[in-house]
Amino acid sequence: MAETPITPPENTWKCSNCGNTVVQAAPPQTCPVCRQKCEFLNVTCYQPDCGFTGMDNRLKPAK
Ligand SMILES: [Zn+2]
């Protein structure tokens, strides 16, 4: 049996402080934008109705 390395899926994390989004497997310790230890919300979209943009449209900041 060949061992296949499992690549963790990329998640989209949104900073609860400044709204910055980071796409990586795990949420960062500190936000690269506001440089705070923010709470990062997982806004990764797994549903086809948001267009596979990688982010749930319902969680996007309104502009
Ligand atoms: Zn931030």
N, CA, C, O and the ligand as a Tripos MOL2 file, in Angstrom:
@<TRIPOS>MOLECULE
protein
  253   251    64     0     0
PROTEIN
NO_CHARGES

@<TRIPOS>ATOM
      1 N           0.8470   -1.2070    0.0000 N.3       1 MET1
      2 CA          0.0000    0.0000    0.0000 C.3       1 MET1
      3 C           0.8760    1.2490    0.0000 C.2       1 MET1
      4 O           1.6970    1.4440    0.8960 O.2       1 MET1
      5 N           0.6950    2.0740   -0.9940 N.am      2 ALA2
      6 CA          1.4640    3.3200   -1.0470 C.3       2 ALA2
      7 C           0.8530    4.3470   -0.1020 C.2       2 ALA2
      8 O          -0.3630    4.5010    0.0020 O.2       2 ALA2
      9 N           1.7400    5.0250    0.5670 N.am      3 GLU3
     10 CA          1.2450    6.0490    1.4890 C.3       3 GLU3
     11 C           1.0480    7.3680    0.7560 C.2       3 GLU3
     12 O           1.9760    7.9200    0.1660 O.2       3 GLU3
     13 N          -0.1580    7.8450    0.8080 N.am      4 THR4
     14 CA         -0.4590    9.1200    0.1690 C.3       4 THR4
     15 C          -0.5600   10.1970    1.2530 C.2       4 THR4
     16 O          -1.3830   10.0980    2.1630 O.2       4 THR4
     17 N           0.2690   11.2040    1.1450 N.am      5 PRO5
     18 CA          0.1650   12.2770    2.1430 C.3       5 PRO5
     19 C          -1.1610   13.0070    2.0160 C.2       5 PRO5
     20 O          -1.5870   13.3860    0.9260 O.2       5 PRO5
     21 N          -1.7780   13.1850    3.1260 N.am      6 ILE6
     22 CA         -3.0820   13.8530    3.1290 C.3       6 ILE6
     23 C          -2.8690   15.3520    3.2850 C.2       6 ILE6
     24 O          -2.3210   15.8300    4.2780 O.2       6 ILE6
     25 N          -3.3200   16.0700    2.2730 N.am      7 THR7
     26 CA         -3.2270   17.5230    2.3330 C.3       7 THR7
     27 C          -4.4960   18.0790    2.9590 C.2       7 THR7
     28 O          -5.5910   17.8470    2.4470 O.2       7 THR7
     29 N          -4.3650   18.7950    4.0380 N.am      8 PRO8
     30 CA         -5.5700   19.3610    4.6470 C.3       8 PRO8
     31 C          -6.1970   20.3890    3.7170 C.2       8 PRO8
     32 O          -5.4830   21.1610    3.0780 O.2       8 PRO8
     33 N          -7.5070   20.4080    3.6350 N.am      9 PRO9
     34 CA         -8.1780   21.3670    2.7610 C.3       9 PRO9
     35 C          -7.9710   22.7860    3.2580 C.2       9 PRO9
     36 O          -7.8870   23.0410    4.4590 O.2       9 PRO9
     37 N          -7.8920   23.6910    2.3160 N.am     10 GLU10
     38 CA         -7.7090   25.0850    2.6820 C.3      10 GLU10
     39 C          -9.0290   25.6520    3.1700 C.2      10 GLU10
     40 O         -10.0890   25.4230    2.5870 O.2      10 GLU10
     41 N          -8.9330   26.3830    4.2350 N.am     11 ASN11
     42 CA        -10.1270   27.0110    4.7830 C.3      11 ASN11
     43 C          -9.9960   28.5170    4.6650 C.2      11 ASN11
     44 O          -8.8940   29.0620    4.5900 O.2      11 ASN11
     45 N         -11.1230   29.1660    4.6510 N.am     12 THR12
     46 CA        -11.1180   30.6210    4.6140 C.3      12 THR12
     47 C         -11.4690   31.1360    5.9990 C.2      12 THR12
     48 O         -12.5240   30.8180    6.5480 O.2      12 THR12
     49 N         -10.5750   31.9300    6.5480 N.am     13 TRP13
     50 CA        -10.7720   32.4520    7.8970 C.3      13 TRP13
     51 C         -10.9750   33.9490    7.8280 C.2      13 TRP13
     52 O         -10.2760   34.6490    7.0950 O.2      13 TRP13
     53 N         -11.9130   34.4220    8.5770 N.am     14 LYS14
     54 CA        -12.2040   35.8450    8.5790 C.3      14 LYS14
     55 C         -11.9450   36.4130    9.9570 C.2      14 LYS14
     56 O         -12.4500   35.9200   10.9660 O.2      14 LYS14
     57 N         -11.1470   37.4580    9.9700 N.am     15 CYS15
     58 CA        -10.8270   38.1240   11.2300 C.3      15 CYS15
     59 C         -12.0690   38.8050   11.7810 C.2      15 CYS15
     60 O         -12.7290   39.5770   11.0850 O.2      15 CYS15
     61 N         -12.3790   38.5110   13.0360 N.am     16 SER16
     62 CA        -13.5700   39.1000   13.6350 C.3      16 SER16
     63 C         -13.3460   40.5650   13.9830 C.2      16 SER16
     64 O         -14.2930   41.2860   14.2970 O.2      16 SER16
     65 N         -12.0970   41.0000   13.9260 N.am     17 ASN17
     66 CA        -11.7900   42.3830   14.2910 C.3      17 ASN17
     67 C         -11.8430   43.3130   13.0810 C.2      17 ASN17
     68 O         -12.5190   44.3410   13.1130 O.2      17 ASN17
     69 N         -11.1270   42.9480   12.0090 N.am     18 CYS18
     70 CA        -11.0460   43.8550   10.8630 C.3      18 CYS18
     71 C         -11.7170   43.2970    9.6180 C.2      18 CYS18
     72 O         -11.8690   44.0160    8.6300 O.2      18 CYS18
     73 N         -12.1230   42.0280    9.6400 N.am     19 GLY19
     74 CA        -12.8150   41.4500    8.4970 C.3      19 GLY19
     75 C         -11.8750   40.9100    7.4390 C.2      19 GLY19
     76 O         -12.3270   40.4590    6.3860 O.2      19 GLY19
     77 N         -10.5820   40.9450    7.6960 N.am     20 ASN20
     78 CA         -9.6250   40.3850    6.7520 C.3      20 ASN20
     79 C          -9.8260   38.8790    6.6250 C.2      20 ASN20
     80 O         -10.1370   38.2030    7.6060 O.2      20 ASN20
     81 N          -9.6450   38.3560    5.4120 N.am     21 THR21
     82 CA         -9.7860   36.9160    5.2300 C.3      21 THR21
     83 C          -8.4460   36.3040    4.8540 C.2      21 THR21
     84 O          -7.6840   36.8690    4.0690 O.2      21 THR21
     85 N          -8.1790   35.1550    5.4210 N.am     22 VAL22
     86 CA         -6.9440   34.4230    5.1770 C.3      22 VAL22
     87 C          -7.3280   33.0240    4.7210 C.2      22 VAL22
     88 O          -8.1700   32.3730    5.3390 O.2      22 VAL22
     89 N          -6.7020   32.5570    3.6280 N.am     23 VAL23
     90 CA         -6.9940   31.2180    3.1340 C.3      23 VAL23
     91 C          -5.8210   30.3070    3.4600 C.2      23 VAL23
     92 O          -4.7700   30.3730    2.8230 O.2      23 VAL23
     93 N          -6.0130   29.4800    4.4320 N.am     24 GLN24
     94 CA         -5.0220   28.4790    4.8030 C.3      24 GLN24
     95 C          -5.7020   27.4130    5.6320 C.2      24 GLN24
     96 O          -6.8730   27.5330    5.9930 O.2      24 GLN24
     97 N          -4.9450   26.3630    5.9280 N.am     25 ALA25
     98 CA         -5.5530   25.2140    6.5880 C.3      25 ALA25
     99 C          -6.0230   25.5290    7.9990 C.2      25 ALA25
    100 O          -7.0810   25.0690    8.4290 O.2      25 ALA25
    101 N          -5.2310   26.3120    8.7120 N.am     26 ALA26
    102 CA         -5.5660   26.6200   10.1000 C.3      26 ALA26
    103 C          -5.5780   28.1310   10.3030 C.2      26 ALA26
    104 O          -4.8550   28.8520    9.6170 O.2      26 ALA26
    105 N          -6.3800   28.6090   11.2240 N.am     27 PRO27
    106 CA         -6.4290   30.0510   11.4670 C.3      27 PRO27
    107 C          -5.1060   30.5560   12.0210 C.2      27 PRO27
    108 O          -4.4690   29.8690   12.8200 O.2      27 PRO27
    109 N          -4.6810   31.7550   11.6070 N.am     28 PRO28
    110 CA         -3.4070   32.3040   12.0790 C.3      28 PRO28
    111 C          -3.4850   32.7090   13.5460 C.2      28 PRO28
    112 O          -4.5600   32.9880   14.0780 O.2      28 PRO28
    113 N          -2.3340   32.7320   14.1750 N.am     29 GLN29
    114 CA         -2.2890   33.1380   15.5850 C.3      29 GLN29
    115 C          -2.6640   34.6110   15.7150 C.2      29 GLN29
    116 O          -3.4670   35.0010   16.5630 O.2      29 GLN29
    117 N          -2.0580   35.4070   14.8510 N.am     30 THR30
    118 CA         -2.3670   36.8310   14.8570 C.3      30 THR30
    119 C          -2.7440   37.2620   13.4520 C.2      30 THR30
    120 O          -2.2110   36.7540   12.4660 O.2      30 THR30
    121 N          -3.6620   38.1970   13.3780 N.am     31 CYS31
    122 CA         -4.1120   38.6850   12.0840 C.3      31 CYS31
    123 C          -2.9860   39.4690   11.4160 C.2      31 CYS31
    124 O          -2.4010   40.3530   12.0420 O.2      31 CYS31
    125 N          -2.6680   39.1590   10.1400 N.am     32 PRO32
    126 CA         -1.5980   39.8750    9.4480 C.3      32 PRO32
    127 C          -1.9560   41.3140    9.1070 C.2      32 PRO32
    128 O          -1.0740   42.1100    8.7850 O.2      32 PRO32
    129 N          -3.2090   41.6490    9.1730 N.am     33 VAL33
    130 CA         -3.6390   43.0000    8.8180 C.3      33 VAL33
    131 C          -3.6910   43.9030   10.0530 C.2      33 VAL33
    132 O          -3.0510   44.9540   10.0790 O.2      33 VAL33
    133 N          -4.4370   43.5060   11.0550 N.am     34 CYS34
    134 CA         -4.5780   44.3730   12.2220 C.3      34 CYS34
    135 C          -3.6230   43.9750   13.3470 C.2      34 CYS34
    136 O          -3.5490   44.6440   14.3770 O.2      34 CYS34
    137 N          -2.8940   42.8800   13.1350 N.am     35 ARG35
    138 CA         -1.8570   42.4630   14.0700 C.3      35 ARG35
    139 C          -2.3790   42.2770   15.4940 C.2      35 ARG35
    140 O          -1.6840   42.5500   16.4720 O.2      35 ARG35
    141 N          -3.6030   41.8120   15.5790 N.am     36 GLN36
    142 CA         -4.1880   41.5330   16.8680 C.3      36 GLN36
    143 C          -4.4050   40.0280   16.9850 C.2      36 GLN36
    144 O          -4.4640   39.3120   15.9850 O.2      36 GLN36
    145 N          -4.5180   39.5760   18.1970 N.am     37 LYS37
    146 CA         -4.9000   38.1850   18.3960 C.3      37 LYS37
    147 C          -6.4080   38.1080   18.3200 C.2      37 LYS37
    148 O          -7.1110   38.1300   19.3300 O.2      37 LYS37
    149 N          -6.8860   38.0170   17.0810 N.am     38 CYS38
    150 CA         -8.3210   38.0680   16.8620 C.3      38 CYS38
    151 C          -8.9040   36.6730   16.8710 C.2      38 CYS38
    152 O          -8.2050   35.6650   16.7640 O.2      38 CYS38
    153 N         -10.2050   36.6650   17.0040 N.am     39 GLU39
    154 CA        -10.9090   35.4040   16.8020 C.3      39 GLU39
    155 C         -11.1590   35.2570   15.3120 C.2      39 GLU39
    156 O         -11.7130   36.1590   14.6840 O.2      39 GLU39
    157 N         -10.7570   34.1320   14.7410 N.am     40 PHE40
    158 CA        -10.9580   33.9140   13.3170 C.3      40 PHE40
    159 C         -12.1340   32.9950   13.1000 C.2      40 PHE40
    160 O         -12.2160   31.9080   13.6710 O.2      40 PHE40
    161 N         -13.0470   33.4550   12.2600 N.am     41 LEU41
    162 CA        -14.2370   32.6780   11.9600 C.3      41 LEU41
    163 C         -14.0300   31.9160   10.6730 C.2      41 LEU41
    164 O         -13.5330   32.4670    9.6910 O.2      41 LEU41
    165 N         -14.4050   30.6680   10.6710 N.am     42 ASN42
    166 CA        -14.3040   29.8520    9.4680 C.3      42 ASN42
    167 C         -15.4610   30.1930    8.5380 C.2      42 ASN42
    168 O         -16.6140   29.8700    8.8240 O.2      42 ASN42
    169 N         -15.1470   30.8440    7.4280 N.am     43 VAL43
    170 CA        -16.1860   31.2330    6.4730 C.3      43 VAL43
    171 C         -16.0530   30.4430    5.1700 C.2      43 VAL43
    172 O         -16.5580   30.8520    4.1250 O.2      43 VAL43
    173 N         -15.3690   29.3140    5.2570 N.am     44 THR44
    174 CA        -15.2070   28.4780    4.0740 C.3      44 THR44
    175 C         -16.5630   28.0180    3.5580 C.2      44 THR44
    176 O         -17.4130   27.5630    4.3230 O.2      44 THR44
    177 N         -16.7480   28.1440    2.2590 N.am     45 CYS45
    178 CA        -18.0120   27.7310    1.6610 C.3      45 CYS45
    179 C         -17.8900   26.3220    1.1020 C.2      45 CYS45
    180 O         -17.0210   26.0470    0.2740 O.2      45 CYS45
    181 N         -18.7440   25.4510    1.5460 N.am     46 TYR46
    182 CA        -18.7440   24.0930    1.0320 C.3      46 TYR46
    183 C         -19.9900   23.8280    0.2000 C.2      46 TYR46
    184 O         -20.2420   22.6940   -0.2080 O.2      46 TYR46
    185 N         -20.7540   24.8590   -0.0440 N.am     47 GLN47
    186 CA        -22.0150   24.6580   -0.7440 C.3      47 GLN47
    187 C         -21.9640   25.2660   -2.1400 C.2      47 GLN47
    188 O         -21.3730   26.3280   -2.3360 O.2      47 GLN47
    189 N         -22.5860   24.5880   -3.1180 N.am     48 PRO48
    190 CA        -22.5150   25.0730   -4.5030 C.3      48 PRO48
    191 C         -23.2710   26.3750   -4.7270 C.2      48 PRO48
    192 O         -22.9950   27.0840   -5.6950 O.2      48 PRO48
    193 N         -24.2120   26.7000   -3.8610 N.am     49 ASP49
    194 CA        -25.0320   27.8850   -4.1220 C.3      49 ASP49
    195 C         -24.3160   29.1910   -3.8330 C.2      49 ASP49
    196 O         -24.8730   30.2650   -4.0610 O.2      49 ASP49
    197 N         -23.0940   29.1150   -3.3360 N.am     50 CYS50
    198 CA        -22.3440   30.3670   -3.1940 C.3      50 CYS50
    199 C         -21.2550   30.4670   -4.2510 C.2      50 CYS50
    200 O         -20.3470   31.2910   -4.1380 O.2      50 CYS50
    201 N         -21.3440   29.6300   -5.2770 N.am     51 GLY51
    202 CA        -20.5070   29.8050   -6.4540 C.3      51 GLY51
    203 C         -19.0890   29.2940   -6.3210 C.2      51 GLY51
    204 O         -18.2530   29.5820   -7.1780 O.2      51 GLY51
    205 N         -18.7980   28.5530   -5.2850 N.am     52 PHE52
    206 CA        -17.4510   28.0130   -5.0620 C.3      52 PHE52
    207 C         -16.3930   29.1010   -5.0390 C.2      52 PHE52
    208 O         -15.2850   28.9130   -5.5400 O.2      52 PHE52
    209 N         -16.7290   30.2030   -4.4730 N.am     53 THR53
    210 CA        -15.7520   31.2930   -4.4030 C.3      53 THR53
    211 C         -14.8040   31.0770   -3.2450 C.2      53 THR53
    212 O         -13.8450   31.8300   -3.0700 O.2      53 THR53
    213 N         -15.0650   30.0600   -2.4590 N.am     54 GLY54
    214 CA        -14.2120   29.7990   -1.3110 C.3      54 GLY54
    215 C         -14.7100   30.4890   -0.0650 C.2      54 GLY54
    216 O         -14.2050   30.2490    1.0320 O.2      54 GLY54
    217 N         -15.6910   31.3370   -0.2290 N.am     55 MET55
    218 CA        -16.2240   32.0330    0.9250 C.3      55 MET55
    219 C         -17.7290   32.0620    0.8690 C.2      55 MET55
    220 O         -18.3220   32.2480   -0.1940 O.2      55 MET55
    221 N         -18.3320   31.8810    1.9970 N.am     56 ASP56
    222 CA        -19.7800   31.9250    2.0510 C.3      56 ASP56
    223 C         -20.2530   33.3570    1.8690 C.2      56 ASP56
    224 O         -19.9110   34.2360    2.6590 O.2      56 ASP56
    225 N         -21.0350   33.5890    0.8300 N.am     57 ASN57
    226 CA        -21.5020   34.9420    0.5240 C.3      57 ASN57
    227 C         -22.2840   35.5570    1.6730 C.2      57 ASN57
    228 O         -22.2800   36.7740    1.8580 O.2      57 ASN57
    229 N         -22.9470   34.7190    2.4330 N.am     58 ARG58
    230 CA        -23.7560   35.2510    3.5290 C.3      58 ARG58
    231 C         -22.8900   35.8300    4.6300 C.2      58 ARG58
    232 O         -23.3480   36.6230    5.4530 O.2      58 ARG58
    233 N         -21.6280   35.4200    4.6320 N.am     59 LEU59
    234 CA        -20.7290   35.8840    5.6890 C.3      59 LEU59
    235 C         -19.7960   36.9870    5.2030 C.2      59 LEU59
    236 O         -18.9740   37.4940    5.9660 O.2      59 LEU59
    237 N         -19.9260   37.3530    3.9410 N.am     60 LYS60
    238 CA        -19.0820   38.4290    3.4260 C.3      60 LYS60
    239 C         -19.4900   39.7620    4.0410 C.2      60 LYS60
    240 O         -20.6760   40.0030    4.2710 O.2      60 LYS60
    241 N         -18.5370   40.6090    4.3030 N.am     61 PRO61
    242 CA        -18.8920   41.9310    4.8300 C.3      61 PRO61
    243 C         -19.6210   42.7490    3.7840 C.2      61 PRO61
    244 O         -19.1930   42.8120    2.6310 O.2      61 PRO61
    245 N         -20.6970   43.3640    4.1690 N.am     62 ALA62
    246 CA        -21.4700   44.1830    3.2550 C.3      62 ALA62
    247 C         -20.7080   45.4590    2.9310 C.2      62 ALA62
    248 O         -20.1530   46.1130    3.8140 O.2      62 ALA62
    249 N         -20.6950   45.8000    1.6420 N.am     63 LYS63
    250 CA        -19.9880   47.0300    1.2670 C.3      63 LYS63
    251 C         -20.9330   47.9540    0.5100 C.2      63 LYS63
    252 O         -20.5350   49.0450    0.1040 O.2      63 LYS63
    253 ZN         -7.6750   41.5370   11.7690 Zn       64 ZN64
@<TRIPOS>BOND
     1     1     2 1
     2     2     3 1
     3     3     4 2
     4     3     5 am
     5     5     6 1
     6     6     7 1
     7     7     8 2
     8     7     9 am
     9     9    10 1
    10    10    11 1
    11    11    12 2
    12    11    13 am
    13    13    14 1
    14    14    15 1
    15    15    16 2
    16    15    17 am
    17    17    18 1
    18    18    19 1
    19    19    20 2
    20    19    21 am
    21    21    22 1
    22    22    23 1
    23    23    24 2
    24    23    25 am
    25    25    26 1
    26    26    27 1
    27    27    28 2
    28    27    29 am
    29    29    30 1
    30    30    31 1
    31    31    32 2
    32    31    33 am
    33    33    34 1
    34    34    35 1
    35    35    36 2
    36    35    37 am
    37    37    38 1
    38    38    39 1
    39    39    40 2
    40    39    41 am
    41    41    42 1
    42    42    43 1
    43    43    44 2
    44    43    45 am
    45    45    46 1
    46    46    47 1
    47    47    48 2
    48    47    49 am
    49    49    50 1
    50    50    51 1
    51    51    52 2
    52    51    53 am
    53    53    54 1
    54    54    55 1
    55    55    56 2
    56    55    57 am
    57    57    58 1
    58    58    59 1
    59    59    60 2
    60    59    61 am
    61    61    62 1
    62    62    63 1
    63    63    64 2
    64    63    65 am
    65    65    66 1
    66    66    67 1
    67    67    68 2
    68    67    69 am
    69    69    70 1
    70    70    71 1
    71    71    72 2
    72    71    73 am
    73    73    74 1
    74    74    75 1
    75    75    76 2
    76    75    77 am
    77    77    78 1
    78    78    79 1
    79    79    80 2
    80    79    81 am
    81    81    82 1
    82    82    83 1
    83    83    84 2
    84    83    85 am
    85    85    86 1
    86    86    87 1
    87    87    88 2
    88    87    89 am
    89    89    90 1
    90    90    91 1
    91    91    92 2
    92    91    93 am
    93    93    94 1
    94    94    95 1
    95    95    96 2
    96    95    97 am
    97    97    98 1
    98    98    99 1
    99    99   100 2
   100    99   101 am
   101   101   102 1
   102   102   103 1
   103   103   104 2
   104   103   105 am
   105   105   106 1
   106   106   107 1
   107   107   108 2
   108   107   109 am
   109   109   110 1
   110   110   111 1
   111   111   112 2
   112   111   113 am
   113   113   114 1
   114   114   115 1
   115   115   116 2
   116   115   117 am
   117   117   118 1
   118   118   119 1
   119   119   120 2
   120   119   121 am
   121   121   122 1
   122   122   123 1
   123   123   124 2
   124   123   125 am
   125   125   126 1
   126   126   127 1
   127   127   128 2
   128   127   129 am
   129   129   130 1
   130   130   131 1
   131   131   132 2
   132   131   133 am
   133   133   134 1
   134   134   135 1
   135   135   136 2
   136   135   137 am
   137   137   138 1
   138   138   139 1
   139   139   140 2
   140   139   141 am
   141   141   142 1
   142   142   143 1
   143   143   144 2
   144   143   145 am
   145   145   146 1
   146   146   147 1
   147   147   148 2
   148   147   149 am
   149   149   150 1
   150   150   151 1
   151   151   152 2
   152   151   153 am
   153   153   154 1
   154   154   155 1
   155   155   156 2
   156   155   157 am
   157   157   158 1
   158   158   159 1
   159   159   160 2
   160   159   161 am
   161   161   162 1
   162   162   163 1
   163   163   164 2
   164   163   165 am
   165   165   166 1
   166   166   167 1
   167   167   168 2
   168   167   169 am
   169   169   170 1
   170   170   171 1
   171   171   172 2
   172   171   173 am
   173   173   174 1
   174   174   175 1
   175   175   176 2
   176   175   177 am
   177   177   178 1
   178   178   179 1
   179   179   180 2
   180   179   181 am
   181   181   182 1
   182   182   183 1
   183   183   184 2
   184   183   185 am
   185   185   186 1
   186   186   187 1
   187   187   188 2
   188   187   189 am
   189   189   190 1
   190   190   191 1
   191   191   192 2
   192   191   193 am
   193   193   194 1
   194   194   195 1
   195   195   196 2
   196   195   197 am
   197   197   198 1
   198   198   199 1
   199   199   200 2
   200   199   201 am
   201   201   202 1
   202   202   203 1
   203   203   204 2
   204   203   205 am
   205   205   206 1
   206   206   207 1
   207   207   208 2
   208   207   209 am
   209   209   210 1
   210   210   211 1
   211   211   212 2
   212   211   213 am
   213   213   214 1
   214   214   215 1
   215   215   216 2
   216   215   217 am
   217   217   218 1
   218   218   219 1
   219   219   220 2
   220   219   221 am
   221   221   222 1
   222   222   223 1
   223   223   224 2
   224   223   225 am
   225   225   226 1
   226   226   227 1
   227   227   228 2
   228   227   229 am
   229   229   230 1
   230   230   231 1
   231   231   232 2
   232   231   233 am
   233   233   234 1
   234   234   235 1
   235   235   236 2
   236   235   237 am
   237   237   238 1
   238   238   239 1
   239   239   240 2
   240   239   241 am
   241   241   242 1
   242   242   243 1
   243   243   244 2
   244   243   245 am
   245   245   246 1
   246   246   247 1
   247   247   248 2
   248   247   249 am
   249   249   250 1
   250   250   251 1
   251   251   252 2
@<TRIPOS>SUBSTRUCTURE
     1 MET1         2 RESIDUE 1 A MET
     2 ALA2         6 RESIDUE 1 A ALA
     3 GLU3        10 RESIDUE 1 A GLU
     4 THR4        14 RESIDUE 1 A THR
     5 PRO5        18 RESIDUE 1 A PRO
     6 ILE6        22 RESIDUE 1 A ILE
     7 THR7        26 RESIDUE 1 A THR
     8 PRO8        30 RESIDUE 1 A PRO
     9 PRO9        34 RESIDUE 1 A PRO
    10 GLU10       38 RESIDUE 1 A GLU
    11 ASN11       42 RESIDUE 1 A ASN
    12 THR12       46 RESIDUE 1 A THR
    13 TRP13       50 RESIDUE 1 A TRP
    14 LYS14       54 RESIDUE 1 A LYS
    15 CYS15       58 RESIDUE 1 A CYS
    16 SER16       62 RESIDUE 1 A SER
    17 ASN17       66 RESIDUE 1 A ASN
    18 CYS18       70 RESIDUE 1 A CYS
    19 GLY19       74 RESIDUE 1 A GLY
    20 ASN20       78 RESIDUE 1 A ASN
    21 THR21       82 RESIDUE 1 A THR
    22 VAL22       86 RESIDUE 1 A VAL
    23 VAL23       90 RESIDUE 1 A VAL
    24 GLN24       94 RESIDUE 1 A GLN
    25 ALA25       98 RESIDUE 1 A ALA
    26 ALA26      102 RESIDUE 1 A ALA
    27 PRO27      106 RESIDUE 1 A PRO
    28 PRO28      110 RESIDUE 1 A PRO
    29 GLN29      114 RESIDUE 1 A GLN
    30 THR30      118 RESIDUE 1 A THR
    31 CYS31      122 RESIDUE 1 A CYS
    32 PRO32      126 RESIDUE 1 A PRO
    33 VAL33      130 RESIDUE 1 A VAL
    34 CYS34      134 RESIDUE 1 A CYS
    35 ARG35      138 RESIDUE 1 A ARG
    36 GLN36      142 RESIDUE 1 A GLN
    37 LYS37      146 RESIDUE 1 A LYS
    38 CYS38      150 RESIDUE 1 A CYS
    39 GLU39      154 RESIDUE 1 A GLU
    40 PHE40      158 RESIDUE 1 A PHE
    41 LEU41      162 RESIDUE 1 A LEU
    42 ASN42      166 RESIDUE 1 A ASN
    43 VAL43      170 RESIDUE 1 A VAL
    44 THR44      174 RESIDUE 1 A THR
    45 CYS45      178 RESIDUE 1 A CYS
    46 TYR46      182 RESIDUE 1 A TYR
    47 GLN47      186 RESIDUE 1 A GLN
    48 PRO48      190 RESIDUE 1 A PRO
    49 ASP49      194 RESIDUE 1 A ASP
    50 CYS50      198 RESIDUE 1 A CYS
    51 GLY51      202 RESIDUE 1 A GLY
    52 PHE52      206 RESIDUE 1 A PHE
    53 THR53      210 RESIDUE 1 A THR
    54 GLY54      214 RESIDUE 1 A GLY
    55 MET55      218 RESIDUE 1 A MET
    56 ASP56      222 RESIDUE 1 A ASP
    57 ASN57      226 RESIDUE 1 A ASN
    58 ARG58      230 RESIDUE 1 A ARG
    59 LEU59      234 RESIDUE 1 A LEU
    60 LYS60      238 RESIDUE 1 A LYS
    61 PRO61      242 RESIDUE 1 A PRO
    62 ALA62      246 RESIDUE 1 A ALA
    63 LYS63      250 RESIDUE 1 A LYS
    64 ZN64       253 GROUP 0 **** ****
